[in-house]
Amino acid sequence: MLQPLVRLGLPALLFSILPALPASAHVMDGPLGGFGSGFGHPLAGLDHLLAMLAVGLWGAQMGGRSVWTLPATFPMIMCVGGIIGMTGVLPDQPIEYGIAVSVIVLGGAIAAAWRAPEWVALVLIAAFALMHGYPHGVLAPRASDPAAFTVGFVVSTGIIHVIGIAIGAALKPIGGGRLVQALGAAISLAGVWFLFGLLTG
């Protein structure tokens, strides 16, 4: 009796604490201010948050090595995107489109329960991580401590991945994984909404 309640309650609990994580992140100075700003940045944008959550969900859904290879790859490649972002060589608009598309594709992969070959999944994750890292890199030089800012957004990203894995693991046994697929569909629809807003804004 308790096990289903735990499975249902864990995602609700995890979602309930997410909004509280970035509190006061943008009002601090010094190294803590840099870390706090970096930590809060992925949580401040729903597009970033959902994509990073989807990485963990997809890894949990696929199982095996993907549980850790997908979430481990994203932050590492995101740092590369951040370095590129510090140069400011790319226009912002295509990157924003790419971020919206990443939410659509990752959510769609979960909704379809797509067990992609690991290398295909990693290539997709890496491409999307570059796009998500770029805007962090643009902001990093403006932070009170760019190095602490970078550490903050990497730590935050890792936590979101772990939350995604936990939610996926909790929901996977329920209804043959259909709840995970439904969550993926909702994420993908949110991505469509993000993209529509960019195209019509």
Steps between C-alpha positions, in 0.01 A plus 500: 500500500780742588703434187249654253459798732876551510520475122226756456616724782867522401443684171256737668752572774783556254292733286389692809857583606621615158358854517668558836851413382594826326365728771706817541750377240525835328543728800828368640848635437846343500574132436169392654318745276671354196418147609145590598434676170642206305306250708177688447536562128395153373206510741386846394417394143237230451653401167836425664336328795280269292780401262734413787223313680430310177863388475468324835156362416618361167805342659284332765253385237769349278676335793839332497802723447276780372390573857838662558655559156228741385496715818881493520543611139264797515684714761841426349399606150296787643827642634637493145191691388562743784854565382368569149237728654768707671629595155155619391564381145147372436172694484259432785186426296612174333623375838158571652335306217741213563417495870127482424561219250702312762199503732277371218738222397594383849138500613400322180766233552360432847140504376589247229707292745776516239786270595752662272845350453716649772725685256198661329360611835838640603538695174156654552575578864834658406345718229228623733749554783703735279187707441409513868855584602534792260271747684663408832834593346361831379393586856806364684732799436234733648483302827674625813719188481492329155674184625254459788213575259618215276527259791153606613325427173681166459401391853142615442485311171625183668236529771225541241628190319492302825145618566404387149656158561319471835165592347556259211598217736199568722249513214649235271338199675156663498272416208775343295687829479204692357523771765858570395386515137218737593748725678718493189204600285427793732864611479492477120179704482662763720786512249252557218356787702848647553576477128164651406569791733837560336359483149209733573666731753 
